[in-house]
Amino acid sequence: MFELASTAAISVSSIFLFCYWFRYTCRLIFSAATPQDHATGFAQAHQLCFQEAQLRLSHGATDLDGLKEMLDHDYAVLAGLMDRTGDAQSGIERHMLATHYRIAAVWYRAGSGISASAAHKALEEMSLVVAHFANSMGECAAAPAA
């Protein structure tokens, strides 16, 4: 019985620590700001709406489903562009942020019926991923010109 309890405790704590590490690493990626904002120009050139979604979220928007659709559209556009170019945001960082986006989307679906603040927070996380990808793509697009 003691072995079962200790195995369960170790397993649960390992899962908790992995989740904490994953979230902390994603936050570090978001906080690593580039010297110049490339997301704005890239968003305008590709008609992305994530900045409008971020603005609405910061002002306490109530149409959260509409904002989620905007973010999902922008994410799909950016993912397609990144798949075609292959240069921007490749490797583990891109996969981690894509996973973070999917987890936040699941969190939104689960939380939207229960708590508006949980759904709001999930959309904020999703918008951070989209903004980071747009900035990364804009930086790659600007690099040859430099």
LOSE-330459 format. One record per residue (C-alpha): z, y negated, x negated; residue number from 1. Coordinates in pm, 1 decimal, always signed. Layout:
atom w->Z, v->Y, u->X, i->NUM
...
This chain:
atom w->+0.0, v->+0.0, u->+0.0, i->1
atom w->+81.6, v->-239.5, u->-285.8, i->2
atom w->-253.8, v->-168.2, u->-451.3, i->3
atom w->-438.7, v->-245.6, u->-129.1, i->4
atom w->-250.5, v->-573.5, u->-82.9, i->5
atom w->-307.0, v->-682.1, u->-442.1, i->6
atom w->-676.7, v->-590.4, u->-426.2, i->7
atom w->-715.1, v->-789.0, u->-104.9, i->8
atom w->-529.5, v->-1087.2, u->-252.8, i->9
atom w->-744.5, v->-1083.9, u->-566.6, i->10
atom w->-1063.2, v->-1052.3, u->-361.9, i->11
atom w->-972.0, v->-1336.6, u->-127.4, i->12
atom w->-865.2, v->-1563.1, u->-412.3, i->13
atom w->-1185.1, v->-1482.0, u->-605.4, i->14
atom w->-1398.1, v->-1575.1, u->-304.2, i->15
atom w->-1198.7, v->-1893.8, u->-256.6, i->16
atom w->-1237.6, v->-1989.5, u->-624.2, i->17
atom w->-1610.3, v->-1917.0, u->-617.3, i->18
atom w->-1654.2, v->-2138.5, u->-308.4, i->19
atom w->-1452.8, v->-2413.7, u->-474.6, i->20
atom w->-1658.5, v->-2388.4, u->-794.3, i->21
atom w->-1984.7, v->-2394.3, u->-596.8, i->22
atom w->-1886.9, v->-2702.4, u->-397.7, i->23
atom w->-1752.7, v->-2882.1, u->-705.3, i->24
atom w->-2073.1, v->-2810.4, u->-898.1, i->25
atom w->-2286.4, v->-2944.5, u->-612.7, i->26
atom w->-2071.9, v->-3258.3, u->-605.3, i->27
atom w->-2122.7, v->-3300.9, u->-981.0, i->28
atom w->-2498.8, v->-3273.2, u->-934.5, i->29
atom w->-2488.0, v->-3541.5, u->-663.5, i->30
atom w->-2276.2, v->-3771.9, u->-876.6, i->31
atom w->-2511.0, v->-3753.5, u->-1177.0, i->32
atom w->-2696.9, v->-4071.3, u->-1092.0, i->33
atom w->-3024.4, v->-4160.3, u->-1255.0, i->34
atom w->-3059.1, v->-4505.5, u->-1411.9, i->35
atom w->-3318.0, v->-4605.1, u->-1151.0, i->36
atom w->-3344.2, v->-4517.2, u->-781.9, i->37
atom w->-3670.5, v->-4328.4, u->-733.3, i->38
atom w->-3584.6, v->-4197.1, u->-387.4, i->39
atom w->-3667.6, v->-4517.0, u->-197.4, i->40
atom w->-4023.3, v->-4548.0, u->-319.5, i->41
atom w->-4083.8, v->-4176.2, u->-284.6, i->42
atom w->-3944.3, v->-4179.2, u->+69.0, i->43
atom w->-4172.0, v->-4465.3, u->+168.0, i->44
atom w->-4477.9, v->-4303.3, u->+11.7, i->45
atom w->-4418.4, v->-3973.3, u->+191.9, i->46
atom w->-4278.0, v->-4118.5, u->+516.2, i->47
atom w->-3936.1, v->-3955.1, u->+477.9, i->48
atom w->-3655.8, v->-4056.1, u->+712.5, i->49
atom w->-3342.6, v->-3944.1, u->+527.3, i->50
atom w->-3243.0, v->-4299.6, u->+436.5, i->51
atom w->-3253.0, v->-4398.5, u->+802.3, i->52
atom w->-3044.6, v->-4090.2, u->+882.0, i->53
atom w->-2791.2, v->-4187.6, u->+614.9, i->54
atom w->-2774.7, v->-4540.2, u->+755.1, i->55
atom w->-2720.1, v->-4413.9, u->+1108.0, i->56
atom w->-2453.0, v->-4171.5, u->+988.6, i->57
atom w->-2269.9, v->-4451.1, u->+809.1, i->58
atom w->-2271.2, v->-4653.5, u->+1132.8, i->59
atom w->-2131.0, v->-4366.8, u->+1341.0, i->60
atom w->-2445.0, v->-4230.7, u->+1508.5, i->61
atom w->-2399.7, v->-4015.1, u->+1816.5, i->62
atom w->-2746.0, v->-3851.5, u->+1831.4, i->63
atom w->-2659.8, v->-3593.9, u->+1567.3, i->64
atom w->-2922.1, v->-3341.7, u->+1677.3, i->65
atom w->-3196.2, v->-3599.7, u->+1624.6, i->66
atom w->-3063.4, v->-3678.7, u->+1278.5, i->67
atom w->-3054.8, v->-3309.4, u->+1192.1, i->68
atom w->-3419.5, v->-3276.5, u->+1294.3, i->69
atom w->-3506.6, v->-3573.5, u->+1072.5, i->70
atom w->-3324.7, v->-3419.4, u->+776.8, i->71
atom w->-3478.0, v->-3076.3, u->+837.4, i->72
atom w->-3825.5, v->-3231.1, u->+843.9, i->73
atom w->-3765.8, v->-3423.6, u->+521.6, i->74
atom w->-3617.1, v->-3116.5, u->+355.6, i->75
atom w->-3920.4, v->-2907.2, u->+453.4, i->76
atom w->-4157.9, v->-3172.2, u->+316.8, i->77
atom w->-3967.2, v->-3197.8, u->-10.6, i->78
atom w->-3933.5, v->-2821.1, u->-49.3, i->79
atom w->-4307.3, v->-2784.1, u->+0.6, i->80
atom w->-4381.5, v->-3054.7, u->-253.8, i->81
atom w->-4141.4, v->-2903.6, u->-505.5, i->82
atom w->-4296.9, v->-2560.0, u->-458.6, i->83
atom w->-4644.7, v->-2702.2, u->-519.5, i->84
atom w->-4555.5, v->-2912.4, u->-822.4, i->85
atom w->-4308.9, v->-2674.5, u->-983.3, i->86
atom w->-4190.4, v->-2947.7, u->-1221.1, i->87
atom w->-3916.6, v->-3122.6, u->-1030.2, i->88
atom w->-3575.1, v->-2974.6, u->-979.5, i->89
atom w->-3646.5, v->-2621.4, u->-1090.0, i->90
atom w->-3402.1, v->-2350.3, u->-1175.1, i->91
atom w->-3044.4, v->-2290.1, u->-1077.9, i->92
atom w->-2972.3, v->-2649.3, u->-976.3, i->93
atom w->-3244.7, v->-2650.7, u->-712.3, i->94
atom w->-3136.3, v->-2313.8, u->-576.4, i->95
atom w->-2774.2, v->-2420.5, u->-561.9, i->96
atom w->-2859.0, v->-2736.2, u->-371.1, i->97
atom w->-3092.1, v->-2546.0, u->-137.6, i->98
atom w->-2808.4, v->-2303.6, u->-66.6, i->99
atom w->-2573.8, v->-2597.8, u->-14.8, i->100
atom w->-2820.3, v->-2743.3, u->+238.3, i->101
atom w->-2838.3, v->-2414.4, u->+428.0, i->102
atom w->-2460.4, v->-2376.8, u->+430.8, i->103
atom w->-2423.9, v->-2732.4, u->+561.0, i->104
atom w->-2683.2, v->-2657.2, u->+831.6, i->105
atom w->-2484.2, v->-2351.1, u->+940.5, i->106
atom w->-2167.5, v->-2559.8, u->+930.8, i->107
atom w->-2341.4, v->-2818.3, u->+1150.6, i->108
atom w->-2445.0, v->-2556.8, u->+1407.0, i->109
atom w->-2096.4, v->-2406.8, u->+1411.0, i->110
atom w->-1914.6, v->-2739.1, u->+1419.3, i->111
atom w->-2134.1, v->-2938.4, u->+1655.0, i->112
atom w->-1992.0, v->-2769.2, u->+1962.1, i->113
atom w->-1634.9, v->-2792.2, u->+1840.1, i->114
atom w->-1595.4, v->-3114.8, u->+1646.6, i->115
atom w->-1825.1, v->-3413.7, u->+1618.1, i->116
atom w->-1660.6, v->-3515.2, u->+1290.3, i->117
atom w->-1731.7, v->-3173.6, u->+1135.1, i->118
atom w->-2094.9, v->-3196.7, u->+1245.7, i->119
atom w->-2112.2, v->-3552.7, u->+1110.1, i->120
atom w->-1976.6, v->-3442.8, u->+772.7, i->121
atom w->-2224.5, v->-3153.1, u->+756.2, i->122
atom w->-2513.2, v->-3393.5, u->+819.2, i->123
atom w->-2385.3, v->-3620.7, u->+543.1, i->124
atom w->-2389.3, v->-3325.9, u->+303.4, i->125
atom w->-2741.4, v->-3234.8, u->+413.0, i->126
atom w->-2858.0, v->-3592.9, u->+359.6, i->127
atom w->-2716.1, v->-3590.5, u->+6.2, i->128
atom w->-2927.3, v->-3287.1, u->-79.4, i->129
atom w->-3242.8, v->-3443.2, u->+65.3, i->130
atom w->-3175.6, v->-3772.7, u->-116.0, i->131
atom w->-3119.8, v->-3591.4, u->-444.0, i->132
atom w->-3443.7, v->-3395.6, u->-407.5, i->133
atom w->-3637.1, v->-3712.1, u->-316.9, i->134
atom w->-3495.1, v->-3892.8, u->-618.7, i->135
atom w->-3585.0, v->-3600.5, u->-842.4, i->136
atom w->-3940.6, v->-3587.1, u->-708.8, i->137
atom w->-3975.5, v->-3964.9, u->-741.1, i->138
atom w->-3851.9, v->-3948.4, u->-1097.9, i->139
atom w->-4111.1, v->-3681.4, u->-1181.5, i->140
atom w->-4384.3, v->-3883.5, u->-1010.6, i->141
atom w->-4287.2, v->-4193.0, u->-1208.0, i->142
atom w->-4259.9, v->-4010.2, u->-1543.4, i->143
atom w->-4634.8, v->-3986.6, u->-1617.8, i->144
atom w->-4672.9, v->-4356.3, u->-1541.2, i->145
atom w->-4403.4, v->-4448.7, u->-1790.3, i->146
